[in-house]
Amino acid sequence: MLTGVAVAAPASASDRSDCISLGEVCIWANKNFTGNTFSANRNWGGQCRDSLVLGHSVAQGRGAIVRFYSKDGCTGSYFDIKVNDYSASTPFAVHSFQVKPI
């Protein structure tokens, strides 16, 4: 079992707000915050984390910029989501993520 990580039942668009307010990083399998979701809760330390769900929409409430990657191990192409923000349609399937190095 991975500490600080959860795979939840299918999520609805309203869960995007919950993800942000709870300080989590959430990845949905489909665009517009639908389908299975993977989340890293407040206990996640910010290091590289592979997602158990290949994501096409994301939200984050970490209080820091989170970088989302196209490959496992925080490699490949990437895009950033600013503090307490989201993307209803990612530019590629998200495989991993971490707090952006400063």
C-alpha positions, 0 to 999 in steps of 0.5 A: 500500500502506498502512503498518502496515495489513493485511487477513488471511484469515478469522480464528477466535475464537482470533485475538482473543487474538493481536490483543491480545497483538501490540498490534494493532487488529483488526476482523472482518467478522462477530460472534464474531471470524469472517470477513475481518479488518482490522488495524492493527499496532504501527506504526500511529500512532493517527490516524484509520484507515478499515477495509477491512472493515465490522466486527461484532466488534473487539479491541485491544491498543494500551495506550490506549482505541480509539474505533470509528466508524459512518462513514468518517473517524472520524465518526458514532456511536461506542463505546470499547473499553478497553485490551486488550479486545474486543467480540464483537458491536458495536452497529453496523458499524464503518467507522473507528477511532482512539486516543481523544483524552484 
